[in-house]
Amino acid sequence: MITTTSAPMQAKTQDVVVWRAFASAPAGDARACIDIWCAESECRRTDCFWHEGRWCYEVFEDKYRVVPVKSPVAWMPAPTKPDFPAI
């Protein structure tokens, strides 16, 4: 039996995040973890970090390597982890 609910899902105010102009990204903050929208590849790079004077992300091929972000146009803070109940 499948049950449904008519109650709409509600987001907490702090969970609503919008894209911001890339010029306002926290450049130089080694503790920052952000998501970046890239114009060239039209994709979202997640978990980007400041490394050696530029924003980067990690890629795993045969090993992990750090890749600079190309053509960033917007950013947002990386989402926080959900609060799941303890099992």
BELCORZI-V455866 format. One record per pair of residues at least 4 apart in sequence whose ideal C-beta (glycine too) atoms are under 6 Angstrom apart, sorted by the first residue. I is the first residue (numbers start at 0). GAP is how many residues later the second one is. D is the distance in Angstrom with one decimal. If there is no record, write none. Layout:
{{I | GAP | D} {I | GAP | D}}
This chain:
{{10 | 4 | 4.6} {10 | 5 | 5.4} {16 | 59 | 4.9} {18 | 55 | 4.1} {18 | 57 | 5.5} {19 | 4 | 5.3} {19 | 55 | 5.7} {21 | 50 | 4.9} {21 | 51 | 5.6} {21 | 52 | 5.7} {21 | 53 | 5.6} {24 | 50 | 4.5} {25 | 6 | 4.5} {28 | 21 | 6.0} {29 | 20 | 5.3} {32 | 14 | 5.7} {32 | 16 | 5.9} {32 | 45 | 4.5} {33 | 14 | 5.3} {33 | 41 | 4.9} {33 | 43 | 5.9} {33 | 44 | 5.8} {34 | 9 | 5.8} {34 | 11 | 5.0} {34 | 41 | 5.2} {34 | 43 | 5.5} {35 | 9 | 4.8} {35 | 12 | 4.9} {35 | 33 | 5.3} {35 | 36 | 4.8} {35 | 39 | 5.1} {36 | 7 | 5.6} {36 | 36 | 5.6} {36 | 37 | 4.3} {37 | 5 | 5.6} {37 | 7 | 6.0} {37 | 33 | 5.2} {37 | 34 | 5.8} {38 | 32 | 4.5} {38 | 34 | 4.6} {39 | 30 | 5.4} {39 | 31 | 3.8} {44 | 12 | 4.8} {44 | 24 | 5.6} {46 | 31 | 5.9} {47 | 7 | 5.0} {47 | 9 | 5.0} {47 | 21 | 5.9} {50 | 5 | 4.4} {50 | 15 | 5.7} {53 | 14 | 5.2} {54 | 14 | 4.5} {55 | 10 | 4.8} {55 | 12 | 5.3} {56 | 10 | 5.8} {57 | 6 | 5.3} {58 | 6 | 5.6} {58 | 8 | 5.2} {59 | 4 | 5.4}}
